[in-house]
Amino acid sequence: MKKKQPTRSVIESAHQIWLAGLGAFAKAEAEGGKFFEALIREGQKVESRTRKVAEHKVEEVKDKVREVKEKASDTLESVEQAVEDRITRVLLRLGVPTNDDVRQLIRSVEELSANIRQLKRD
């Protein structure tokens, strides 16, 4: 019987180890689910906060882009006006008539043509 006792002791130890493993697995499964759910809740909170911050930053960037577009548009208009003014001055220096000069000339020619037609009738 002395041989059976050590074998029985090993079997009992192995069985206790097996039971401890099952218990640990069951405990980890029960606690793991709660831990996983807690992680999900924390993740949702972080996502909500970061989404709000991101949306706020996106709005700030959109506002800045609008401001830059407006300034660029104003600057472009100023540059266009400055170029137009310079071209007009250069053309005047060269003696090129303006649109108003050409319109006045057309009116004068039309008046002269009307007068000539009138004189031919008389």
Phi and psi restraints in degrees (range 20) as a CNS / XPLOR table:
assign (resid 1 and name C) (resid 2 and name N)
       (resid 2 and name CA) (resid 2 and name C) 1.0 -64.6 20.0 2
assign (resid 2 and name N) (resid 2 and name CA)
       (resid 2 and name C) (resid 3 and name N) 1.0 -31.2 20.0 2
assign (resid 2 and name C) (resid 3 and name N)
       (resid 3 and name CA) (resid 3 and name C) 1.0 -72.2 20.0 2
assign (resid 3 and name N) (resid 3 and name CA)
       (resid 3 and name C) (resid 4 and name N) 1.0 -32.6 20.0 2
assign (resid 3 and name C) (resid 4 and name N)
       (resid 4 and name CA) (resid 4 and name C) 1.0 -71.4 20.0 2
assign (resid 4 and name N) (resid 4 and name CA)
       (resid 4 and name C) (resid 5 and name N) 1.0 -33.5 20.0 2
assign (resid 4 and name C) (resid 5 and name N)
       (resid 5 and name CA) (resid 5 and name C) 1.0 -63.1 20.0 2
assign (resid 5 and name N) (resid 5 and name CA)
       (resid 5 and name C) (resid 6 and name N) 1.0 -47.3 20.0 2
assign (resid 5 and name C) (resid 6 and name N)
       (resid 6 and name CA) (resid 6 and name C) 1.0 -62.2 20.0 2
assign (resid 6 and name N) (resid 6 and name CA)
       (resid 6 and name C) (resid 7 and name N) 1.0 -36.0 20.0 2
assign (resid 6 and name C) (resid 7 and name N)
       (resid 7 and name CA) (resid 7 and name C) 1.0 -68.0 20.0 2
assign (resid 7 and name N) (resid 7 and name CA)
       (resid 7 and name C) (resid 8 and name N) 1.0 -42.5 20.0 2
assign (resid 7 and name C) (resid 8 and name N)
       (resid 8 and name CA) (resid 8 and name C) 1.0 -63.3 20.0 2
assign (resid 8 and name N) (resid 8 and name CA)
       (resid 8 and name C) (resid 9 and name N) 1.0 -39.6 20.0 2
assign (resid 8 and name C) (resid 9 and name N)
       (resid 9 and name CA) (resid 9 and name C) 1.0 -63.1 20.0 2
assign (resid 9 and name N) (resid 9 and name CA)
       (resid 9 and name C) (resid 10 and name N) 1.0 -40.9 20.0 2
assign (resid 9 and name C) (resid 10 and name N)
       (resid 10 and name CA) (resid 10 and name C) 1.0 -66.7 20.0 2
assign (resid 10 and name N) (resid 10 and name CA)
       (resid 10 and name C) (resid 11 and name N) 1.0 -42.6 20.0 2
assign (resid 10 and name C) (resid 11 and name N)
       (resid 11 and name CA) (resid 11 and name C) 1.0 -64.5 20.0 2
assign (resid 11 and name N) (resid 11 and name CA)
       (resid 11 and name C) (resid 12 and name N) 1.0 -44.1 20.0 2
assign (resid 11 and name C) (resid 12 and name N)
       (resid 12 and name CA) (resid 12 and name C) 1.0 -63.0 20.0 2
assign (resid 12 and name N) (resid 12 and name CA)
       (resid 12 and name C) (resid 13 and name N) 1.0 -41.6 20.0 2
assign (resid 12 and name C) (resid 13 and name N)
       (resid 13 and name CA) (resid 13 and name C) 1.0 -63.3 20.0 2
assign (resid 13 and name N) (resid 13 and name CA)
       (resid 13 and name C) (resid 14 and name N) 1.0 -43.4 20.0 2
assign (resid 13 and name C) (resid 14 and name N)
       (resid 14 and name CA) (resid 14 and name C) 1.0 -63.5 20.0 2
assign (resid 14 and name N) (resid 14 and name CA)
       (resid 14 and name C) (resid 15 and name N) 1.0 -40.4 20.0 2
assign (resid 14 and name C) (resid 15 and name N)
       (resid 15 and name CA) (resid 15 and name C) 1.0 -65.6 20.0 2
assign (resid 15 and name N) (resid 15 and name CA)
       (resid 15 and name C) (resid 16 and name N) 1.0 -41.1 20.0 2
assign (resid 15 and name C) (resid 16 and name N)
       (resid 16 and name CA) (resid 16 and name C) 1.0 -65.2 20.0 2
assign (resid 16 and name N) (resid 16 and name CA)
       (resid 16 and name C) (resid 17 and name N) 1.0 -38.7 20.0 2
assign (resid 16 and name C) (resid 17 and name N)
       (resid 17 and name CA) (resid 17 and name C) 1.0 -63.5 20.0 2
assign (resid 17 and name N) (resid 17 and name CA)
       (resid 17 and name C) (resid 18 and name N) 1.0 -43.0 20.0 2
assign (resid 17 and name C) (resid 18 and name N)
       (resid 18 and name CA) (resid 18 and name C) 1.0 -60.1 20.0 2
assign (resid 18 and name N) (resid 18 and name CA)
       (resid 18 and name C) (resid 19 and name N) 1.0 -46.1 20.0 2
assign (resid 18 and name C) (resid 19 and name N)
       (resid 19 and name CA) (resid 19 and name C) 1.0 -64.6 20.0 2
assign (resid 19 and name N) (resid 19 and name CA)
       (resid 19 and name C) (resid 20 and name N) 1.0 -40.0 20.0 2
assign (resid 19 and name C) (resid 20 and name N)
       (resid 20 and name CA) (resid 20 and name C) 1.0 -62.3 20.0 2
assign (resid 20 and name N) (resid 20 and name CA)
       (resid 20 and name C) (resid 21 and name N) 1.0 -40.6 20.0 2
assign (resid 20 and name C) (resid 21 and name N)
       (resid 21 and name CA) (resid 21 and name C) 1.0 -63.3 20.0 2
assign (resid 21 and name N) (resid 21 and name CA)
       (resid 21 and name C) (resid 22 and name N) 1.0 -44.2 20.0 2
assign (resid 21 and name C) (resid 22 and name N)
       (resid 22 and name CA) (resid 22 and name C) 1.0 -63.1 20.0 2
assign (resid 22 and name N) (resid 22 and name CA)
       (resid 22 and name C) (resid 23 and name N) 1.0 -41.8 20.0 2
assign (resid 22 and name C) (resid 23 and name N)
       (resid 23 and name CA) (resid 23 and name C) 1.0 -62.5 20.0 2
assign (resid 23 and name N) (resid 23 and name CA)
       (resid 23 and name C) (resid 24 and name N) 1.0 -43.4 20.0 2
assign (resid 23 and name C) (resid 24 and name N)
       (resid 24 and name CA) (resid 24 and name C) 1.0 -63.0 20.0 2
assign (resid 24 and name N) (resid 24 and name CA)
       (resid 24 and name C) (resid 25 and name N) 1.0 -41.7 20.0 2
assign (resid 24 and name C) (resid 25 and name N)
       (resid 25 and name CA) (resid 25 and name C) 1.0 -62.3 20.0 2
assign (resid 25 and name N) (resid 25 and name CA)
       (resid 25 and name C) (resid 26 and name N) 1.0 -46.5 20.0 2
assign (resid 25 and name C) (resid 26 and name N)
       (resid 26 and name CA) (resid 26 and name C) 1.0 -62.1 20.0 2
assign (resid 26 and name N) (resid 26 and name CA)
       (resid 26 and name C) (resid 27 and name N) 1.0 -42.4 20.0 2
assign (resid 26 and name C) (resid 27 and name N)
       (resid 27 and name CA) (resid 27 and name C) 1.0 -64.4 20.0 2
assign (resid 27 and name N) (resid 27 and name CA)
       (resid 27 and name C) (resid 28 and name N) 1.0 -44.9 20.0 2
assign (resid 27 and name C) (resid 28 and name N)
       (resid 28 and name CA) (resid 28 and name C) 1.0 -63.9 20.0 2
assign (resid 28 and name N) (resid 28 and name CA)
       (resid 28 and name C) (resid 29 and name N) 1.0 -38.5 20.0 2
assign (resid 28 and name C) (resid 29 and name N)
       (resid 29 and name CA) (resid 29 and name C) 1.0 -65.4 20.0 2
assign (resid 29 and name N) (resid 29 and name CA)
       (resid 29 and name C) (resid 30 and name N) 1.0 -43.4 20.0 2
assign (resid 29 and name C) (resid 30 and name N)
       (resid 30 and name CA) (resid 30 and name C) 1.0 -68.8 20.0 2
assign (resid 30 and name N) (resid 30 and name CA)
       (resid 30 and name C) (resid 31 and name N) 1.0 -48.5 20.0 2
assign (resid 30 and name C) (resid 31 and name N)
       (resid 31 and name CA) (resid 31 and name C) 1.0 -72.8 20.0 2
assign (resid 31 and name N) (resid 31 and name CA)
       (resid 31 and name C) (resid 32 and name N) 1.0 -33.3 20.0 2
assign (resid 31 and name C) (resid 32 and name N)
       (resid 32 and name CA) (resid 32 and name C) 1.0 -63.4 20.0 2
assign (resid 32 and name N) (resid 32 and name CA)
       (resid 32 and name C) (resid 33 and name N) 1.0 -39.4 20.0 2
assign (resid 32 and name C) (resid 33 and name N)
       (resid 33 and name CA) (resid 33 and name C) 1.0 -62.9 20.0 2
assign (resid 33 and name N) (resid 33 and name CA)
       (resid 33 and name C) (resid 34 and name N) 1.0 -43.2 20.0 2
assign (resid 33 and name C) (resid 34 and name N)
       (resid 34 and name CA) (resid 34 and name C) 1.0 -64.9 20.0 2
assign (resid 34 and name N) (resid 34 and name CA)
       (resid 34 and name C) (resid 35 and name N) 1.0 -42.1 20.0 2
assign (resid 34 and name C) (resid 35 and name N)
       (resid 35 and name CA) (resid 35 and name C) 1.0 -63.8 20.0 2
assign (resid 35 and name N) (resid 35 and name CA)
       (resid 35 and name C) (resid 36 and name N) 1.0 -42.2 20.0 2
assign (resid 35 and name C) (resid 36 and name N)
       (resid 36 and name CA) (resid 36 and name C) 1.0 -62.1 20.0 2
assign (resid 36 and name N) (resid 36 and name CA)
       (resid 36 and name C) (resid 37 and name N) 1.0 -43.7 20.0 2
assign (resid 36 and name C) (resid 37 and name N)
       (resid 37 and name CA) (resid 37 and name C) 1.0 -63.9 20.0 2
assign (resid 37 and name N) (resid 37 and name CA)
       (resid 37 and name C) (resid 38 and name N) 1.0 -38.0 20.0 2
assign (resid 37 and name C) (resid 38 and name N)
       (resid 38 and name CA) (resid 38 and name C) 1.0 -64.8 20.0 2
assign (resid 38 and name N) (resid 38 and name CA)
       (resid 38 and name C) (resid 39 and name N) 1.0 -39.7 20.0 2
assign (resid 38 and name C) (resid 39 and name N)
       (resid 39 and name CA) (resid 39 and name C) 1.0 -63.5 20.0 2
assign (resid 39 and name N) (resid 39 and name CA)
       (resid 39 and name C) (resid 40 and name N) 1.0 -39.9 20.0 2
assign (resid 39 and name C) (resid 40 and name N)
       (resid 40 and name CA) (resid 40 and name C) 1.0 -62.1 20.0 2
assign (resid 40 and name N) (resid 40 and name CA)
       (resid 40 and name C) (resid 41 and name N) 1.0 -45.8 20.0 2
assign (resid 40 and name C) (resid 41 and name N)
       (resid 41 and name CA) (resid 41 and name C) 1.0 -61.1 20.0 2
assign (resid 41 and name N) (resid 41 and name CA)
       (resid 41 and name C) (resid 42 and name N) 1.0 -43.5 20.0 2
assign (resid 41 and name C) (resid 42 and name N)
       (resid 42 and name CA) (resid 42 and name C) 1.0 -64.2 20.0 2
assign (resid 42 and name N) (resid 42 and name CA)
       (resid 42 and name C) (resid 43 and name N) 1.0 -40.8 20.0 2
assign (resid 42 and name C) (resid 43 and name N)
       (resid 43 and name CA) (resid 43 and name C) 1.0 -61.6 20.0 2
assign (resid 43 and name N) (resid 43 and name CA)
       (resid 43 and name C) (resid 44 and name N) 1.0 -39.8 20.0 2
assign (resid 43 and name C) (resid 44 and name N)
       (resid 44 and name CA) (resid 44 and name C) 1.0 -64.2 20.0 2
assign (resid 44 and name N) (resid 44 and name CA)
       (resid 44 and name C) (resid 45 and name N) 1.0 -39.7 20.0 2
assign (resid 44 and name C) (resid 45 and name N)
       (resid 45 and name CA) (resid 45 and name C) 1.0 -63.7 20.0 2
assign (resid 45 and name N) (resid 45 and name CA)
       (resid 45 and name C) (resid 46 and name N) 1.0 -46.4 20.0 2
assign (resid 45 and name C) (resid 46 and name N)
       (resid 46 and name CA) (resid 46 and name C) 1.0 -63.5 20.0 2
assign (resid 46 and name N) (resid 46 and name CA)
       (resid 46 and name C) (resid 47 and name N) 1.0 -42.8 20.0 2
assign (resid 46 and name C) (resid 47 and name N)
       (resid 47 and name CA) (resid 47 and name C) 1.0 -60.9 20.0 2
assign (resid 47 and name N) (resid 47 and name CA)
       (resid 47 and name C) (resid 48 and name N) 1.0 -42.8 20.0 2
assign (resid 47 and name C) (resid 48 and name N)
       (resid 48 and name CA) (resid 48 and name C) 1.0 -61.7 20.0 2
assign (resid 48 and name N) (resid 48 and name CA)
       (resid 48 and name C) (resid 49 and name N) 1.0 -46.3 20.0 2
assign (resid 48 and name C) (resid 49 and name N)
       (resid 49 and name CA) (resid 49 and name C) 1.0 -63.8 20.0 2
assign (resid 49 and name N) (resid 49 and name CA)
       (resid 49 and name C) (resid 50 and name N) 1.0 -46.9 20.0 2
assign (resid 49 and name C) (resid 50 and name N)
       (resid 50 and name CA) (resid 50 and name C) 1.0 -68.2 20.0 2
assign (resid 50 and name N) (resid 50 and name CA)
       (resid 50 and name C) (resid 51 and name N) 1.0 -32.8 20.0 2
assign (resid 50 and name C) (resid 51 and name N)
       (resid 51 and name CA) (resid 51 and name C) 1.0 -64.4 20.0 2
assign (resid 51 and name N) (resid 51 and name CA)
       (resid 51 and name C) (resid 52 and name N) 1.0 -43.2 20.0 2
assign (resid 51 and name C) (resid 52 and name N)
       (resid 52 and name CA) (resid 52 and name C) 1.0 -62.2 20.0 2
assign (resid 52 and name N) (resid 52 and name CA)
       (resid 52 and name C) (resid 53 and name N) 1.0 -43.5 20.0 2
assign (resid 52 and name C) (resid 53 and name N)
       (resid 53 and name CA) (resid 53 and name C) 1.0 -63.9 20.0 2
assign (resid 53 and name N) (resid 53 and name CA)
       (resid 53 and name C) (resid 54 and name N) 1.0 -44.3 20.0 2
assign (resid 53 and name C) (resid 54 and name N)
       (resid 54 and name CA) (resid 54 and name C) 1.0 -63.2 20.0 2
assign (resid 54 and name N) (resid 54 and name CA)
       (resid 54 and name C) (resid 55 and name N) 1.0 -43.4 20.0 2
assign (resid 54 and name C) (resid 55 and name N)
       (resid 55 and name CA) (resid 55 and name C) 1.0 -62.8 20.0 2
assign (resid 55 and name N) (resid 55 and name CA)
       (resid 55 and name C) (resid 56 and name N) 1.0 -39.8 20.0 2
assign (resid 55 and name C) (resid 56 and name N)
       (resid 56 and name CA) (resid 56 and name C) 1.0 -63.4 20.0 2
assign (resid 56 and name N) (resid 56 and name CA)
       (resid 56 and name C) (resid 57 and name N) 1.0 -44.0 20.0 2
assign (resid 56 and name C) (resid 57 and name N)
       (resid 57 and name CA) (resid 57 and name C) 1.0 -65.1 20.0 2
assign (resid 57 and name N) (resid 57 and name CA)
       (resid 57 and name C) (resid 58 and name N) 1.0 -38.4 20.0 2
assign (resid 57 and name C) (resid 58 and name N)
       (resid 58 and name CA) (resid 58 and name C) 1.0 -61.4 20.0 2
assign (resid 58 and name N) (resid 58 and name CA)
       (resid 58 and name C) (resid 59 and name N) 1.0 -43.0 20.0 2
assign (resid 58 and name C) (resid 59 and name N)
       (resid 59 and name CA) (resid 59 and name C) 1.0 -63.5 20.0 2
assign (resid 59 and name N) (resid 59 and name CA)
       (resid 59 and name C) (resid 60 and name N) 1.0 -40.6 20.0 2
assign (resid 59 and name C) (resid 60 and name N)
       (resid 60 and name CA) (resid 60 and name C) 1.0 -61.1 20.0 2
assign (resid 60 and name N) (resid 60 and name CA)
       (resid 60 and name C) (resid 61 and name N) 1.0 -43.5 20.0 2
assign (resid 60 and name C) (resid 61 and name N)
       (resid 61 and name CA) (resid 61 and name C) 1.0 -64.7 20.0 2
assign (resid 61 and name N) (resid 61 and name CA)
       (resid 61 and name C) (resid 62 and name N) 1.0 -42.2 20.0 2
assign (resid 61 and name C) (resid 62 and name N)
       (resid 62 and name CA) (resid 62 and name C) 1.0 -60.1 20.0 2
assign (resid 62 and name N) (resid 62 and name CA)
       (resid 62 and name C) (resid 63 and name N) 1.0 -42.0 20.0 2
assign (resid 62 and name C) (resid 63 and name N)
       (resid 63 and name CA) (resid 63 and name C) 1.0 -62.1 20.0 2
assign (resid 63 and name N) (resid 63 and name CA)
       (resid 63 and name C) (resid 64 and name N) 1.0 -44.2 20.0 2
assign (resid 63 and name C) (resid 64 and name N)
       (resid 64 and name CA) (resid 64 and name C) 1.0 -63.0 20.0 2
assign (resid 64 and name N) (resid 64 and name CA)
       (resid 64 and name C) (resid 65 and name N) 1.0 -40.9 20.0 2
assign (resid 64 and name C) (resid 65 and name N)
       (resid 65 and name CA) (resid 65 and name C) 1.0 -62.5 20.0 2
assign (resid 65 and name N) (resid 65 and name CA)
       (resid 65 and name C) (resid 66 and name N) 1.0 -42.5 20.0 2
assign (resid 65 and name C) (resid 66 and name N)
       (resid 66 and name CA) (resid 66 and name C) 1.0 -59.5 20.0 2
assign (resid 66 and name N) (resid 66 and name CA)
       (resid 66 and name C) (resid 67 and name N) 1.0 -44.9 20.0 2
assign (resid 66 and name C) (resid 67 and name N)
       (resid 67 and name CA) (resid 67 and name C) 1.0 -61.1 20.0 2
assign (resid 67 and name N) (resid 67 and name CA)
       (resid 67 and name C) (resid 68 and name N) 1.0 -44.9 20.0 2
assign (resid 67 and name C) (resid 68 and name N)
       (resid 68 and name CA) (resid 68 and name C) 1.0 -64.4 20.0 2
assign (resid 68 and name N) (resid 68 and name CA)
       (resid 68 and name C) (resid 69 and name N) 1.0 -41.2 20.0 2
assign (resid 68 and name C) (resid 69 and name N)
       (resid 69 and name CA) (resid 69 and name C) 1.0 -61.3 20.0 2
assign (resid 69 and name N) (resid 69 and name CA)
       (resid 69 and name C) (resid 70 and name N) 1.0 -43.4 20.0 2
assign (resid 69 and name C) (resid 70 and name N)
       (resid 70 and name CA) (resid 70 and name C) 1.0 -63.5 20.0 2
assign (resid 70 and name N) (resid 70 and name CA)
       (resid 70 and name C) (resid 71 and name N) 1.0 -44.4 20.0 2
assign (resid 70 and name C) (resid 71 and name N)
       (resid 71 and name CA) (resid 71 and name C) 1.0 -63.9 20.0 2
assign (resid 71 and name N) (resid 71 and name CA)
       (resid 71 and name C) (resid 72 and name N) 1.0 -41.1 20.0 2
assign (resid 71 and name C) (resid 72 and name N)
       (resid 72 and name CA) (resid 72 and name C) 1.0 -64.2 20.0 2
assign (resid 72 and name N) (resid 72 and name CA)
       (resid 72 and name C) (resid 73 and name N) 1.0 -40.7 20.0 2
assign (resid 72 and name C) (resid 73 and name N)
       (resid 73 and name CA) (resid 73 and name C) 1.0 -64.1 20.0 2
assign (resid 73 and name N) (resid 73 and name CA)
       (resid 73 and name C) (resid 74 and name N) 1.0 -45.2 20.0 2
assign (resid 73 and name C) (resid 74 and name N)
       (resid 74 and name CA) (resid 74 and name C) 1.0 -61.6 20.0 2
assign (resid 74 and name N) (resid 74 and name CA)
       (resid 74 and name C) (resid 75 and name N) 1.0 -43.4 20.0 2
assign (resid 74 and name C) (resid 75 and name N)
       (resid 75 and name CA) (resid 75 and name C) 1.0 -64.2 20.0 2
assign (resid 75 and name N) (resid 75 and name CA)
       (resid 75 and name C) (resid 76 and name N) 1.0 -42.5 20.0 2
assign (resid 75 and name C) (resid 76 and name N)
       (resid 76 and name CA) (resid 76 and name C) 1.0 -62.1 20.0 2
assign (resid 76 and name N) (resid 76 and name CA)
       (resid 76 and name C) (resid 77 and name N) 1.0 -43.0 20.0 2
assign (resid 76 and name C) (resid 77 and name N)
       (resid 77 and name CA) (resid 77 and name C) 1.0 -62.2 20.0 2
assign (resid 77 and name N) (resid 77 and name CA)
       (resid 77 and name C) (resid 78 and name N) 1.0 -41.3 20.0 2
assign (resid 77 and name C) (resid 78 and name N)
       (resid 78 and name CA) (resid 78 and name C) 1.0 -63.6 20.0 2
assign (resid 78 and name N) (resid 78 and name CA)
       (resid 78 and name C) (resid 79 and name N) 1.0 -42.5 20.0 2
assign (resid 78 and name C) (resid 79 and name N)
       (resid 79 and name CA) (resid 79 and name C) 1.0 -64.9 20.0 2
assign (resid 79 and name N) (resid 79 and name CA)
       (resid 79 and name C) (resid 80 and name N) 1.0 -43.8 20.0 2
assign (resid 79 and name C) (resid 80 and name N)
       (resid 80 and name CA) (resid 80 and name C) 1.0 -59.5 20.0 2
assign (resid 80 and name N) (resid 80 and name CA)
       (resid 80 and name C) (resid 81 and name N) 1.0 -44.0 20.0 2
assign (resid 80 and name C) (resid 81 and name N)
       (resid 81 and name CA) (resid 81 and name C) 1.0 -64.4 20.0 2
assign (resid 81 and name N) (resid 81 and name CA)
       (resid 81 and name C) (resid 82 and name N) 1.0 -41.8 20.0 2
assign (resid 81 and name C) (resid 82 and name N)
       (resid 82 and name CA) (resid 82 and name C) 1.0 -63.0 20.0 2
assign (resid 82 and name N) (resid 82 and name CA)
       (resid 82 and name C) (resid 83 and name N) 1.0 -41.8 20.0 2
assign (resid 82 and name C) (resid 83 and name N)
       (resid 83 and name CA) (resid 83 and name C) 1.0 -65.1 20.0 2
assign (resid 83 and name N) (resid 83 and name CA)
       (resid 83 and name C) (resid 84 and name N) 1.0 -44.4 20.0 2
assign (resid 83 and name C) (resid 84 and name N)
       (resid 84 and name CA) (resid 84 and name C) 1.0 -58.4 20.0 2
assign (resid 84 and name N) (resid 84 and name CA)
       (resid 84 and name C) (resid 85 and name N) 1.0 -46.1 20.0 2
assign (resid 84 and name C) (resid 85 and name N)
       (resid 85 and name CA) (resid 85 and name C) 1.0 -61.0 20.0 2
assign (resid 85 and name N) (resid 85 and name CA)
       (resid 85 and name C) (resid 86 and name N) 1.0 -43.5 20.0 2
assign (resid 85 and name C) (resid 86 and name N)
       (resid 86 and name CA) (resid 86 and name C) 1.0 -65.6 20.0 2
assign (resid 86 and name N) (resid 86 and name CA)
       (resid 86 and name C) (resid 87 and name N) 1.0 -42.8 20.0 2
assign (resid 86 and name C) (resid 87 and name N)
       (resid 87 and name CA) (resid 87 and name C) 1.0 -62.6 20.0 2
assign (resid 87 and name N) (resid 87 and name CA)
       (resid 87 and name C) (resid 88 and name N) 1.0 -41.8 20.0 2
assign (resid 87 and name C) (resid 88 and name N)
       (resid 88 and name CA) (resid 88 and name C) 1.0 -60.6 20.0 2
assign (resid 88 and name N) (resid 88 and name CA)
       (resid 88 and name C) (resid 89 and name N) 1.0 -44.9 20.0 2
assign (resid 88 and name C) (resid 89 and name N)
       (resid 89 and name CA) (resid 89 and name C) 1.0 -63.2 20.0 2
assign (resid 89 and name N) (resid 89 and name CA)
       (resid 89 and name C) (resid 90 and name N) 1.0 -40.6 20.0 2
assign (resid 89 and name C) (resid 90 and name N)
       (resid 90 and name CA) (resid 90 and name C) 1.0 -65.3 20.0 2
assign (resid 90 and name N) (resid 90 and name CA)
       (resid 90 and name C) (resid 91 and name N) 1.0 -44.2 20.0 2
assign (resid 90 and name C) (resid 91 and name N)
       (resid 91 and name CA) (resid 91 and name C) 1.0 -63.4 20.0 2
assign (resid 91 and name N) (resid 91 and name CA)
       (resid 91 and name C) (resid 92 and name N) 1.0 -38.4 20.0 2
assign (resid 91 and name C) (resid 92 and name N)
       (resid 92 and name CA) (resid 92 and name C) 1.0 -64.2 20.0 2
assign (resid 92 and name N) (resid 92 and name CA)
       (resid 92 and name C) (resid 93 and name N) 1.0 -41.3 20.0 2
assign (resid 92 and name C) (resid 93 and name N)
       (resid 93 and name CA) (resid 93 and name C) 1.0 -62.8 20.0 2
assign (resid 93 and name N) (resid 93 and name CA)
       (resid 93 and name C) (resid 94 and name N) 1.0 -33.7 20.0 2
assign (resid 93 and name C) (resid 94 and name N)
       (resid 94 and name CA) (resid 94 and name C) 1.0 -82.1 20.0 2
assign (resid 94 and name N) (resid 94 and name CA)
       (resid 94 and name C) (resid 95 and name N) 1.0 -7.2 20.0 2
assign (resid 94 and name C) (resid 95 and name N)
       (resid 95 and name CA) (resid 95 and name C) 1.0 86.1 20.0 2
assign (resid 95 and name N) (resid 95 and name CA)
       (resid 95 and name C) (resid 96 and name N) 1.0 14.0 20.0 2
assign (resid 95 and name C) (resid 96 and name N)
       (resid 96 and name CA) (resid 96 and name C) 1.0 -77.9 20.0 2
assign (resid 96 and name N) (resid 96 and name CA)
       (resid 96 and name C) (resid 97 and name N) 1.0 128.9 20.0 2
assign (resid 96 and name C) (resid 97 and name N)
       (resid 97 and name CA) (resid 97 and name C) 1.0 -69.7 20.0 2
assign (resid 97 and name N) (resid 97 and name CA)
       (resid 97 and name C) (resid 98 and name N) 1.0 150.6 20.0 2
assign (resid 97 and name C) (resid 98 and name N)
       (resid 98 and name CA) (resid 98 and name C) 1.0 -84.0 20.0 2
assign (resid 98 and name N) (resid 98 and name CA)
       (resid 98 and name C) (resid 99 and name N) 1.0 173.8 20.0 2
assign (resid 98 and name C) (resid 99 and name N)
       (resid 99 and name CA) (resid 99 and name C) 1.0 -59.3 20.0 2
assign (resid 99 and name N) (resid 99 and name CA)
       (resid 99 and name C) (resid 100 and name N) 1.0 -41.0 20.0 2
assign (resid 99 and name C) (resid 100 and name N)
       (resid 100 and name CA) (resid 100 and name C) 1.0 -63.2 20.0 2
assign (resid 100 and name N) (resid 100 and name CA)
       (resid 100 and name C) (resid 101 and name N) 1.0 -41.1 20.0 2
assign (resid 100 and name C) (resid 101 and name N)
       (resid 101 and name CA) (resid 101 and name C) 1.0 -60.5 20.0 2
assign (resid 101 and name N) (resid 101 and name CA)
       (resid 101 and name C) (resid 102 and name N) 1.0 -43.5 20.0 2
assign (resid 101 and name C) (resid 102 and name N)
       (resid 102 and name CA) (resid 102 and name C) 1.0 -66.2 20.0 2
assign (resid 102 and name N) (resid 102 and name CA)
       (resid 102 and name C) (resid 103 and name N) 1.0 -42.2 20.0 2
assign (resid 102 and name C) (resid 103 and name N)
       (resid 103 and name CA) (resid 103 and name C) 1.0 -61.6 20.0 2
assign (resid 103 and name N) (resid 103 and name CA)
       (resid 103 and name C) (resid 104 and name N) 1.0 -43.8 20.0 2
assign (resid 103 and name C) (resid 104 and name N)
       (resid 104 and name CA) (resid 104 and name C) 1.0 -62.5 20.0 2
assign (resid 104 and name N) (resid 104 and name CA)
       (resid 104 and name C) (resid 105 and name N) 1.0 -40.4 20.0 2
assign (resid 104 and name C) (resid 105 and name N)
       (resid 105 and name CA) (resid 105 and name C) 1.0 -63.9 20.0 2
assign (resid 105 and name N) (resid 105 and name CA)
       (resid 105 and name C) (resid 106 and name N) 1.0 -41.5 20.0 2
assign (resid 105 and name C) (resid 106 and name N)
       (resid 106 and name CA) (resid 106 and name C) 1.0 -62.1 20.0 2
assign (resid 106 and name N) (resid 106 and name CA)
       (resid 106 and name C) (resid 107 and name N) 1.0 -44.4 20.0 2
assign (resid 106 and name C) (resid 107 and name N)
       (resid 107 and name CA) (resid 107 and name C) 1.0 -60.9 20.0 2
assign (resid 107 and name N) (resid 107 and name CA)
       (resid 107 and name C) (resid 108 and name N) 1.0 -42.2 20.0 2
assign (resid 107 and name C) (resid 108 and name N)
       (resid 108 and name CA) (resid 108 and name C) 1.0 -64.0 20.0 2
assign (resid 108 and name N) (resid 108 and name CA)
       (resid 108 and name C) (resid 109 and name N) 1.0 -41.8 20.0 2
assign (resid 108 and name C) (resid 109 and name N)
       (resid 109 and name CA) (resid 109 and name C) 1.0 -65.1 20.0 2
assign (resid 109 and name N) (resid 109 and name CA)
       (resid 109 and name C) (resid 110 and name N) 1.0 -41.3 20.0 2
assign (resid 109 and name C) (resid 110 and name N)
       (resid 110 and name CA) (resid 110 and name C) 1.0 -62.7 20.0 2
assign (resid 110 and name N) (resid 110 and name CA)
       (resid 110 and name C) (resid 111 and name N) 1.0 -41.5 20.0 2
assign (resid 110 and name C) (resid 111 and name N)
       (resid 111 and name CA) (resid 111 and name C) 1.0 -64.0 20.0 2
assign (resid 111 and name N) (resid 111 and name CA)
       (resid 111 and name C) (resid 112 and name N) 1.0 -44.1 20.0 2
assign (resid 111 and name C) (resid 112 and name N)
       (resid 112 and name CA) (resid 112 and name C) 1.0 -63.0 20.0 2
assign (resid 112 and name N) (resid 112 and name CA)
       (resid 112 and name C) (resid 113 and name N) 1.0 -41.9 20.0 2
assign (resid 112 and name C) (resid 113 and name N)
       (resid 113 and name CA) (resid 113 and name C) 1.0 -62.3 20.0 2
assign (resid 113 and name N) (resid 113 and name CA)
       (resid 113 and name C) (resid 114 and name N) 1.0 -41.0 20.0 2
assign (resid 113 and name C) (resid 114 and name N)
       (resid 114 and name CA) (resid 114 and name C) 1.0 -63.7 20.0 2
assign (resid 114 and name N) (resid 114 and name CA)
       (resid 114 and name C) (resid 115 and name N) 1.0 -42.4 20.0 2
assign (resid 114 and name C) (resid 115 and name N)
       (resid 115 and name CA) (resid 115 and name C) 1.0 -63.7 20.0 2
assign (resid 115 and name N) (resid 115 and name CA)
       (resid 115 and name C) (resid 116 and name N) 1.0 -39.5 20.0 2
assign (resid 115 and name C) (resid 116 and name N)
       (resid 116 and name CA) (resid 116 and name C) 1.0 -65.9 20.0 2
assign (resid 116 and name N) (resid 116 and name CA)
       (resid 116 and name C) (resid 117 and name N) 1.0 -43.5 20.0 2
assign (resid 116 and name C) (resid 117 and name N)
       (resid 117 and name CA) (resid 117 and name C) 1.0 -60.4 20.0 2
assign (resid 117 and name N) (resid 117 and name CA)
       (resid 117 and name C) (resid 118 and name N) 1.0 -41.8 20.0 2
assign (resid 117 and name C) (resid 118 and name N)
       (resid 118 and name CA) (resid 118 and name C) 1.0 -63.3 20.0 2
assign (resid 118 and name N) (resid 118 and name CA)
       (resid 118 and name C) (resid 119 and name N) 1.0 -42.8 20.0 2
assign (resid 118 and name C) (resid 119 and name N)
       (resid 119 and name CA) (resid 119 and name C) 1.0 -66.2 20.0 2
assign (resid 119 and name N) (resid 119 and name CA)
       (resid 119 and name C) (resid 120 and name N) 1.0 -35.0 20.0 2
assign (resid 119 and name C) (resid 120 and name N)
       (resid 120 and name CA) (resid 120 and name C) 1.0 -66.9 20.0 2
assign (resid 120 and name N) (resid 120 and name CA)
       (resid 120 and name C) (resid 121 and name N) 1.0 -32.1 20.0 2
assign (resid 120 and name C) (resid 121 and name N)
       (resid 121 and name CA) (resid 121 and name C) 1.0 -71.9 20.0 2
assign (resid 121 and name N) (resid 121 and name CA)
       (resid 121 and name C) (resid 122 and name N) 1.0 -35.2 20.0 2
